[in-house]
């Protein structure tokens, strides 16, 4: 059938699209280590990174230059909250804790989608929620000790968990926009653009005045805005068009896998056993559920 996963996955350029998704995940994953390398405050990193990303979106995503609707601005607002919380969390806890706890977003999606989107909860969704809750609890059973790169792990973990909720709201908001009409799916770039604008403007008051900084700080800010957010999002947008949603979800799991690796290589940061256990539970559960959810789709595509 037109638009089926089997046809999409074998379309010309599918390999290039998969490589774009992997490149997007790799760029996204560098955020934790990069943020920890900057001596600027979390408010400054969030604001200036998003300011640079705004320019990148305007330059590389012509479809983002649309007059936003109130719904687009609402999605952009929760996306901005996600970016701010994630930067704050990375400054306070380990990179592993920040990314793994944000990866609990599917838990919130399953919990809230019946009320916000009218989607039914299935039996296996309940099992999935229970497993994700178990993984989430691991981060708060054994709190990692404070360190130079993670001075307040408990607060950082809490902020990262809230970022999982706001990221879930972003996902559901984009899904709702996709139902608004034939052009609904094209509102994603505009939501990202306005989310960056909100983050830049919303944090700027707390970011000024700028204290002591080094040229390295500003180079990293430039890298974060141009590549870790801007170019990565463009890769994601261009790549996901020719890759089945299930396969795209699995390819993007490269981000939470690599994120703590970069922090370990650059900063020698080693998350504790409980954090690693919780992260492993979240990743395995998400992978298994993604595979199970794909089975009906594959059966239909094979007819």
PAZA-601876 format. One line per field, with one value per residue (C-alpha): residue in one letter; x, y, z. Coordinates in nm, 3 decimals. Layout:
res = (a,...) .
x = (X,...) .
y = (Y,...) .
z = (Z,...) .
***
This chain:
res = (x,x,x,x,x,x,x,x,x,x,x,x,x,x,x,x,x,x,x,x,x,x,x,x,x,x,x,x,x,x,x,x,x,x,x,x,x,x,x,x,x,x,x,x,x,x,x,x,x,x,x,x,x,x,x,x,x,x,x,x,x,x,x,x,x,x,x,x,x,x,x,x,x,x,x,x,x,x,x,x,x,x,x,x,x,x,x,x,x,x,x,x,x,x,x,x,x,x,x,x,x,x,x,x,x,x,x,x,x,x,x,x,x,x,x,x,x,x,x,x,x,x,x,x,x,x,x,x,x,x,x,x,x,x,x,x,x,x,x,x,x,x,x,x,x,x,x,x,x,x,x,x,x,x,x,x,x,x,x,x,x,x,x,x,x,x,x,x,x,x,x,x,x,x,x,x,x,x,x,x,x,x,x,x,x,x,x,x,x,x,x,x,x,x,x,x,x,x,x,x,x,x,x,x,x,x,x,x,x,x,x,x,x,x,x,x,x,x,x,x,x,x,x,x,x,x,x,x,x,x,x,x,x,x,x,x,x,x,x,x,x,x,x,x,x,x,x,x,x,x,x,x,x,x,x,x,x,x,x,x,x,x,x,x,x,x,x,x,x,x,x,x,x,x,x,x,x,x,x,x,x,x,x,x,x,x,x,x,x,x,x,x,x,x,x,x,x,x,x,x,x,x,x) .
x = (0.000,0.123,0.323,0.366,0.679,0.797,0.787,0.946,1.233,1.326,1.284,1.583,1.806,1.691,2.053,2.133,1.828,1.939,2.285,2.125,1.931,2.246,2.431,2.148,2.161,2.540,2.524,2.243,2.448,2.741,2.537,2.608,2.987,2.987,2.766,2.991,3.294,3.159,3.212,2.913,2.597,2.315,2.096,2.367,2.428,2.055,2.001,2.306,2.287,1.927,2.010,2.261,2.021,1.751,1.976,2.055,1.686,1.607,1.888,1.846,1.472,1.267,0.953,1.005,0.951,0.575,0.341,0.279,-0.063,-0.146,-0.108,0.236,0.340,0.207,0.415,0.714,0.674,0.696,0.984,1.163,1.099,1.254,1.571,1.609,1.551,1.792,2.073,2.010,2.012,2.338,2.504,2.394,2.395,2.580,2.527,2.393,2.139,2.021,1.972,1.832,1.576,1.467,1.424,1.132,0.918,0.735,0.610,0.440,0.311,0.138,0.001,-0.131,-0.230,-0.574,-0.669,-0.481,-0.504,-0.788,-0.559,-0.639,-0.394,-0.323,-0.227,0.135,0.148,0.073,0.360,0.584,0.487,0.569,0.912,0.991,0.881,1.124,1.406,1.311,1.320,1.676,1.803,1.657,1.734,2.107,2.197,2.537,2.788,2.854,3.152,3.310,3.091,2.781,2.767,2.403,2.289,1.958,1.835,1.974,1.791,1.466,1.501,1.587,1.278,1.064,1.229,1.104,0.751,0.791,0.948,0.648,0.416,0.619,0.583,0.209,0.176,0.349,0.127,-0.181,-0.056,-0.018,-0.391,-0.495,-0.490,-0.288,-0.006,-0.009,0.313,0.503,0.460,0.750,1.020,0.820,0.777,1.153,1.226,0.988,1.103,1.456,1.334,1.145,1.448,1.683,1.453,1.325,1.672,1.841,1.739,1.897,2.196,2.306,2.549,2.800,3.077,3.425,3.446,3.702,3.718,3.669,3.333,3.208,3.341,3.148,2.836,2.873,2.914,2.606,2.385,2.506,2.567,2.429,2.088,2.059,2.225,2.117,1.754,1.790,1.939,1.650,1.386,1.536,1.620,1.295,1.098,1.224,1.271,0.986,0.894,0.982,1.326,1.386,1.306,1.560,1.830,1.780,1.848,2.212,2.182,2.130,2.390,2.663,2.583,2.745,3.029,3.132,3.112,3.335,3.590,3.600,3.553,3.617,3.262,3.141,2.777,2.701,2.573,2.213,2.216,2.358,2.102,1.818,1.945,1.977,1.620,1.487,1.677,1.591,1.225,1.197,1.368,1.144,0.823,0.923,0.976,0.643,0.457,0.606,0.466,0.110,0.247,0.476,0.193,-0.024,0.261,0.320,-0.039) .
y = (0.000,0.355,0.496,0.157,0.087,-0.176,0.070,0.350,0.136,0.027,0.368,0.520,0.701,0.496,0.424,0.794,0.860,0.603,0.759,1.099,0.963,0.808,1.137,1.324,1.086,1.114,1.495,1.500,1.267,1.508,1.761,1.629,1.629,1.966,2.139,2.014,2.163,2.519,2.733,2.954,2.902,2.674,2.977,3.121,2.794,2.741,3.096,3.137,2.784,2.844,3.185,3.026,2.741,2.994,3.138,2.789,2.698,3.020,2.951,2.577,2.521,2.746,2.558,2.688,3.049,3.030,3.238,3.014,2.922,2.929,2.549,2.568,2.825,2.601,2.307,2.539,2.647,2.292,2.219,2.525,2.398,2.065,2.230,2.445,2.155,1.932,2.190,2.247,1.873,1.823,2.088,1.914,1.538,1.290,1.291,0.937,1.041,1.338,1.151,0.829,1.013,1.223,0.890,0.814,1.032,0.724,0.650,0.990,0.952,0.625,0.770,1.095,1.007,0.867,1.207,1.438,1.245,1.000,0.702,0.371,0.201,-0.162,-0.437,-0.441,-0.063,-0.121,-0.370,-0.121,0.155,-0.069,-0.156,0.210,0.306,0.046,0.193,0.544,0.437,0.308,0.665,0.762,0.444,0.484,0.851,0.897,1.078,1.444,1.518,1.804,1.738,1.642,1.866,1.794,1.459,1.446,1.784,1.713,1.380,1.547,1.812,1.545,1.346,1.657,1.708,1.360,1.483,1.804,1.609,1.374,1.676,1.801,1.467,1.458,1.819,1.745,1.440,1.656,1.912,1.630,1.565,1.923,1.889,1.801,2.034,1.942,1.742,2.038,2.237,2.049,2.284,2.590,2.443,2.388,2.740,2.905,2.675,2.802,3.161,3.111,2.949,3.226,3.507,3.337,3.265,3.585,3.790,3.531,3.490,3.854,3.990,3.736,3.669,3.530,3.316,3.184,3.157,2.782,2.847,3.042,2.789,2.518,2.737,2.776,2.401,2.330,2.576,2.497,2.123,1.963,2.131,2.296,2.056,1.755,1.858,1.909,1.558,1.423,1.602,1.498,1.144,1.041,1.096,0.772,0.548,0.360,0.519,0.203,0.172,0.545,0.511,0.232,0.420,0.725,0.512,0.569,0.904,0.772,0.502,0.744,1.035,0.888,0.749,1.099,1.225,0.939,1.002,1.381,1.417,1.072,1.080,0.738,0.694,0.466,0.110,0.211,0.470,0.221,-0.038,0.211,0.322,-0.038,-0.112,0.194,0.118,-0.253,-0.190,0.075,-0.149,-0.447,-0.241,-0.074,-0.415,-0.546,-0.241,-0.293,-0.644,-0.552,-0.293,-0.548,-0.797,-0.542,-0.440,-0.800,-0.845) .
z = (0.000,-0.064,0.222,0.391,0.594,0.347,0.059,0.257,0.380,0.024,-0.139,-0.320,-0.079,0.222,0.318,0.311,0.527,0.783,0.792,0.850,1.146,1.292,1.238,1.412,1.709,1.730,1.727,1.984,2.206,2.227,2.424,2.773,2.743,2.563,2.822,3.102,2.924,2.946,3.255,3.171,3.375,3.264,3.187,2.965,2.783,2.723,2.598,2.376,2.232,2.130,1.988,1.753,1.672,1.580,1.310,1.181,1.159,0.973,0.727,0.668,0.720,0.491,0.597,0.952,0.838,0.872,1.079,1.383,1.515,1.885,1.895,1.739,1.999,2.278,2.149,2.113,2.477,2.616,2.378,2.519,2.873,2.770,2.642,2.953,3.193,3.003,3.019,3.390,3.455,3.266,3.479,3.802,3.743,3.525,3.150,3.182,3.444,3.237,2.910,3.057,3.269,2.973,2.791,3.025,2.795,2.655,3.006,3.021,2.664,2.753,3.077,2.929,2.572,2.668,2.813,2.577,2.250,2.308,2.245,2.412,2.654,2.566,2.806,2.698,2.749,3.118,3.140,2.963,3.206,3.501,3.361,3.285,3.636,3.769,3.563,3.675,4.039,4.006,3.968,4.304,4.500,4.462,4.404,4.242,4.465,4.391,4.168,3.976,3.670,3.873,4.184,4.277,4.131,4.318,4.193,3.848,3.834,3.937,3.665,3.408,3.506,3.458,3.118,3.029,3.101,2.897,2.610,2.618,2.600,2.303,2.126,2.190,2.079,1.750,1.706,1.765,1.512,1.261,1.290,1.214,0.836,0.530,0.630,0.999,0.989,0.840,1.162,1.327,1.194,1.301,1.649,1.675,1.555,1.799,2.077,2.024,2.017,2.344,2.508,2.395,2.504,2.819,2.958,2.841,3.147,3.378,3.145,3.167,3.255,3.128,3.377,3.313,3.002,2.758,2.378,2.426,2.593,2.294,2.045,2.227,2.236,1.860,1.817,2.030,1.844,1.493,1.504,1.822,1.776,1.434,1.191,1.398,1.371,0.993,0.962,1.169,0.961,0.627,0.734,0.896,0.575,0.414,0.716,0.889,1.223,1.417,1.262,1.309,1.680,1.715,1.523,1.745,2.054,1.961,2.143,2.500,2.434,2.323,2.555,2.870,2.659,2.546,2.906,3.019,2.740,2.783,3.160,3.303,3.437,3.552,3.649,3.941,3.921,3.993,3.715,3.467,3.571,3.534,3.193,3.075,3.183,2.999,2.678,2.669,2.750,2.478,2.222,2.301,2.295,1.969,1.813,1.943,1.820,1.473,1.432,1.327,1.084,0.922,0.895,0.713,0.484,0.384,0.254) .
***
